[in-house]
Amino acid sequence: MTVIDNAVYVDGRRACEPASLEDTYELLRDRHGMGWIGLYRPDPLEIESVAAEFGIHRLAVDDTISAHQRPKLERYGDVLFTVLRPARYLDDVERVEVGELHVFTGKDFVVTVRHAEAPDLRMVRKRLQEAPDLLRLGPEAVLYAILDQVVDEYQPVVEGLQTDIDEIEDQVFSGDPEVSRRIYELLREVVKFQRATQPLPAMIADLRAGFDKYGVELELQRYLRDVADHVARIVDRADGFRVLLVNLIGINASMVGQRQNEETRRLSELSLRQNEEVKRISSWAAILFAPTLVASVYGMNFTNMPELHWRFGYPYAMVLMLLVGLALYTVFKKRGWL
């Protein structure tokens, strides 16, 4: 069913619940009350029917049929067309789910068209029906109450984003390698949330600018000022989240670079130590190679070797090996290889 709720209010109280839209139109003319029609993803024929009865401009009808509109406030004669983007936070997947709500308000009617599950307008109806003095103020009271409900439902989104940002800060400073992807994904959700909330201050300012022209009751003016305060806080928090996440991207990049530099330095130090070890090993190998070379020469035992039958041949070979070894040791020691 696309008609979620359909009622006629007289003097701030729910007078009747017509069975069809046509009955609503007739009862409004007979009882001179206020009609409140709630539609959920209606088909074009239903929207066309409502538009024809209440004189809604064609451009607003087209926007409602096509949906996917930005938050905005447009006036067509006596009909005010308001687009709101309610939101809720899905903490398990860290995603901001943004819906779309269109509200048409005229002299004696309110038509709400939801293109998503949120917000729950039954709560708004219940609250207003429990306050007939407020509902008696007409369609403007309904619009402001809907706006208040949408803004109130932003608060859990803010709290969910804040919790995840706190977790990301811990990940950044603990060196979690997976945190970069999480930062970018959450930043995307914050930007989505900003698109839903940033137009609201200007929209509320436009509503307040029309207080005198349209004779808005003082109580409703106070009501809207309270909503404006909540909106300002929400927008400031969302802006702060975006700045904080962008800063975290820079901090994380710096920390990753620092860790890479430390790793490079550690590898360089290890390489230097390895080079020193190679130098020492090479030096001792050269020192040991010298006597080995002399011994191998004199160990060939050729018959015509001059020193083979020399009385001092053996001491000479030993002294030669010792002197060559000491000479190499002295050279390597001076160069710092030993």
Secondary structure, DSSP 8 states (H G I E B T S, - for coil): --EEEEEEEETTEEEE--SSHHHHHHHHHHH--EEEEEEES--HHHHHHHHHHHT--HHHHHHHHH----SEEEEETTEEEEEE--EEEETTTTEEEE--EEEEE-SSEEEEEESSS-S-HHHHHHHHHT-HHHHTT-HHHHHHHHHHHHHHTHHHHHHHHHHHHHHHHHHHHHT-TTHHHHHHHHHHHHHHHHHHHTTHHHHHHHHHHTTTTTT--HHHHHHHHHHHHHHHHHHHHHHHHHHHHHHHHHHHHHHHHHHHHHHHHHHHHHHHHHHHHHHHHHHHHHHHHHHHHHHHHHTS--TT-TTTT-TTHHHHHHHHHHHHHHHHHHHHHHTT--
